[in-house]
Amino acid sequence: MTEQTQTQLLFYKNVAPLSRDVHKTTVFSPQKKLGFAANTHWVPAACTEFSILARSYPVVFVRHNKDKAETLDAIALLGLTPEHNDYLNADDTWRDDTYIPAFVRRYPFVPATVDETGEKLTVCIDESAPHFKKVDDRDDEHKTLFDGEGTPSPFLQEMVGFLQSFQNDMQRTGEFIRQVQGYDLLVERNIEMGRKAGPKFVLADVFVVDENKLNTLSGDKLADLAQNGALGWIYAHLLSLNNLALLFNQREKQVEKA
C-alpha cells in the first residue's frame, strides 16, 4: 500500500486490502454515528466541494511537506480546538442539515495506489471499523461486498467509483493550488478572533487568497482561472471564511460549558 501521507489516513486504525477471499463473508452495515471523526479539527477538502463546504465550514490552505518539497493542502476546519470536532453532536451524529465532507463519507474505505504510476487502484478498509460485520451478525440495512462468486456487489462497485472520483478530485485540487500559487494569490495569515472584552483566539499559519491581488490580476489570468473552474473555487473559499466567526462562537459555548 503506497497511499503516502498520514493526512490520508486520518481515522484509520487497522488498514488492510479488501480481498474477495478474506472478506467474502463480510458485510457492510451503515452507521449513523461518526465518532471516528471526533478527534480531528480538520479534514482534507477537494476543490470540487468548496461551494457546498462554504455553507458550513471555513476552507483554508495549510503547509504540507510532501517528498521534501513544501506544498499546500486545502482543508475544511471542523473546529478551532486541536483534536476536537465541533460538528459532532453529543451522540456522535453529525450536526443536522450540515454537509458531511467527502473525506469523512468515504470512511471506512480508502484507495491505495499499487504501482509507480499511481494509475492502478486497489481498495483498502479499516478492519476495526464497526461498519463491517460477518454475515451471521448482519442487520436489516447491511450491504454485501461480494456475491457468491466473488464478484464485487453493486454497492462495492459504487463505493469504488466514489473513491476513484474523490481521488481524481484531490489530484485536481493539487493542480488548482499550484495554479493559484503560480499567480501569487495565496498569502500566509494569522487570523485573530475574539470580542472587545474577553480572550482572543489566533488561527496561525494558514494561507488564504489575497483579494487585493485577485482584483489586480490581468484579464488573461482571470479568464484562465474562470475557464477551468478555479475562479469559482476561489470565491467559494473566500466566502467560507465567514464561517470562522461561527466556529469561534461554538468554541466559546464549549468553554462556557466546561
C-alpha positions in Angstrom: 0.0 0.0 0.0 1.5 3.3 -1.0 -1.0 6.0 -0.1 1.7 8.1 1.3 0.6 10.6 3.8 -0.7 10.4 7.3 -3.2 13.0 6.2 -4.9 10.5 4.0 -5.2 8.0 6.9 -7.0 10.2 9.5 -9.5 8.0 11.4 -8.0 4.7 10.2 -6.5 2.2 12.7 -6.2 -1.2 11.0 -5.9 -0.7 7.3 -5.9 -3.9 5.1 -6.5 -4.6 1.4 -10.1 -5.6 0.6 -10.0 -9.2 -0.6 -12.7 -11.3 -2.1 -11.1 -14.3 -0.3 -10.6 -12.8 3.1 -13.8 -10.7 3.2 -16.2 -13.0 1.3 -18.3 -13.4 4.4 -18.1 -9.7 5.4 -21.0 -7.3 5.0 -21.2 -3.6 5.4 -23.6 -2.0 7.9 -24.2 1.8 7.5 -23.5 3.8 10.7 -25.3 6.9 11.8 -22.7 7.6 14.5 -19.5 9.1 13.2 -17.4 9.1 16.4 -14.4 8.0 14.4 -14.1 11.7 13.3 -14.4 13.1 16.9 -10.6 13.7 17.4 -9.8 15.8 14.4 -10.5 19.5 13.9 -9.9 19.5 10.1 -10.1 17.2 7.1 -8.7 17.4 3.6 -11.1 19.2 1.2 -11.5 18.8 -2.6 -11.9 21.9 -4.7 -15.0 20.5 -6.3 -16.8 20.6 -3.0 -15.7 24.1 -1.9 -19.0 25.6 -2.9 -21.0 23.3 -0.6 -18.4 23.2 2.1 -18.5 27.1 2.2 -22.1 26.9 3.6 -20.9 25.5 6.9 -17.1 25.3 7.2 -14.1 27.6 6.8 -11.9 26.4 3.9 -8.2 27.4 4.2 -4.8 26.2 3.0 -2.0 24.8 5.2 1.6 23.8 4.7 2.3 20.1 4.0 5.8 18.7 3.4 5.5 16.2 0.6 8.6 14.5 -0.7 10.7 17.2 1.0 9.1 19.9 -1.2 6.8 22.3 0.6 3.3 22.2 -0.8 -0.1 23.4 0.4 -3.2 21.4 1.1 -6.8 22.6 1.2 -8.7 21.7 4.4 -12.1 22.2 5.9 -11.9 23.3 9.5 -14.1 21.3 11.8 -13.1 23.2 15.0 -10.6 25.6 16.5 -9.5 23.4 19.3 -6.9 20.7 18.3 -8.4 17.2 18.1 -11.9 18.4 18.7 -14.7 18.2 16.1 -17.4 20.8 16.7 -19.7 19.4 14.1 -20.5 16.2 16.0 -23.4 16.1 18.4 -23.1 14.6 21.9 -24.4 11.3 20.4 -21.7 11.3 17.7 -24.1 12.0 14.9 -23.2 14.8 12.5 -24.8 18.2 13.0 -28.3 18.3 11.4 -28.6 20.0 8.0 -24.8 20.2 7.6 -22.9 18.7 4.6 -20.6 15.9 5.6 -17.2 16.3 3.8 -16.4 13.6 1.2 -13.3 12.7 3.2 -15.5 11.7 6.1 -18.1 9.9 4.0 -15.5 7.6 2.4 -14.6 6.0 5.7 -14.0 3.1 6.4 -12.9 2.6 2.8 -9.7 4.2 1.4 -8.0 4.0 -2.0 -4.4 2.9 -2.4 -2.2 3.1 -5.4 -0.1 0.0 -6.0 2.1 0.9 -8.9 4.6 3.7 -9.6 2.3 5.5 -12.0 -0.5 5.7 -9.4 -2.9 4.6 -12.1 -3.8 1.2 -10.7 -6.3 1.4 -7.8 -6.9 -1.1 -5.1 -9.3 -0.6 -2.2 -8.4 -0.9 1.5 -10.6 -0.9 4.5 -10.3 -0.2 8.2 -11.0 -3.7 9.5 -11.5 -2.3 13.0 -14.5 -0.2 11.9 -17.9 -1.1 13.3 -19.3 -0.9 9.8 -18.0 -4.4 9.0 -19.8 -7.5 10.3 -19.8 -11.2 9.5 -22.8 -12.5 7.5 -24.2 -14.1 10.7 -24.2 -10.8 12.5 -25.8 -8.7 9.7 -28.7 -6.3 10.2 -31.6 -5.3 8.0 -29.6 -2.5 6.4 -26.5 -4.5 5.6 -24.9 -4.4 2.2 -22.9 -7.2 0.7 -19.4 -6.6 -0.6 -19.1 -9.7 -2.8 -21.6 -12.1 -4.3 -21.4 -15.9 -4.1 -18.9 -16.0 -7.0 -16.6 -13.3 -5.5 -17.8 -10.6 -7.8 -18.0 -7.1 -6.3 -21.5 -6.2 -5.4 -23.3 -3.1 -6.9 -22.7 -1.4 -3.5 -19.0 -2.1 -3.6 -18.8 -1.0 -7.3 -20.5 2.3 -6.4 -18.1 2.8 -3.5 -15.1 2.1 -5.7 -16.4 4.7 -8.1 -16.8 7.2 -5.3 -13.2 6.6 -4.1 -11.8 7.0 -7.6 -13.8 10.2 -8.1 -12.6 11.6 -4.8 -9.0 10.7 -5.6 -9.3 12.4 -9.0 -10.8 15.5 -7.3 -7.9 15.6 -4.9 -5.4 15.5 -7.7 -7.4 18.3 -9.4 -7.2 20.2 -6.1 -3.4 19.9 -6.1 -3.4 21.4 -9.7 -5.7 24.2 -8.6 -3.5 25.1 -5.6 -0.4 25.1 -7.9 -2.1 27.4 -10.3 -3.2 29.8 -7.5 0.3 29.8 -6.1 1.7 30.4 -9.6 -0.3 33.6 -9.8 1.0 34.6 -6.3 -2.5 34.8 -4.8 -2.0 33.0 -1.6 -0.8 34.8 1.5 0.0 33.5 4.9 -2.1 34.9 7.7 -2.6 34.7 11.5 -6.3 35.2 11.9 -7.3 36.7 15.2 -10.8 36.2 16.5 -12.5 37.5 19.7 -14.6 40.1 21.3 -13.6 43.5 22.6 -13.8 42.2 26.1 -12.5 38.7 26.6 -9.8 36.3 25.4 -8.7 36.3 21.8 -8.1 33.3 19.6 -5.4 33.2 16.9 -5.6 30.8 14.0 -1.9 30.7 13.0 0.0 29.7 9.9 -2.9 29.4 7.4 -3.0 30.6 3.8 -5.8 32.4 2.2 -6.4 34.1 -1.2 -5.5 37.8 -1.1 -8.5 39.6 -2.5 -6.4 42.7 -3.5 -4.1 40.5 -5.6 -7.0 38.7 -7.1 -8.7 42.1 -8.1 -5.5 43.3 -9.8 -4.9 40.2 -11.9 -4.8 40.7 -15.7 -7.8 39.8 -17.8 -6.0 36.9 -19.3 -5.2 35.4 -16.0 -8.7 35.8 -14.7 -10.1 34.2 -17.9 -7.7 31.3 -17.4 -8.9 30.8 -13.8 -12.5 31.1 -14.9 -12.1 28.6 -17.8 -11.2 25.6 -15.6 -13.5 26.5 -12.7 -10.7 27.8 -10.4 -12.3 31.3 -10.1 -15.5 29.8 -8.7 -13.5 27.8 -6.2 -11.6 30.9 -5.1 -14.8 32.8 -4.4 -16.2 29.8 -2.5 -13.0 29.7 -0.4 -13.3 33.5 0.3 -17.0 33.1 1.2 -16.2 30.2 3.5 -14.0 32.5 5.7 -17.2 34.0 7.2 -17.7 30.6 9.0 -14.7 31.4 11.2 -16.9 33.5 13.4 -19.4 30.6 13.7 -16.6 28.3 14.8 -15.4 30.9 17.3 -18.9 31.2 18.8 -19.2 27.4 19.0 -15.8 27.3 20.8 -16.9 29.9 23.3 -20.0 27.8 24.1 -17.9 24.8 24.6 -15.6 26.8 27.0 -18.6 28.0 29.0 -19.9 24.5 29.4 -16.6 23.2 30.6 
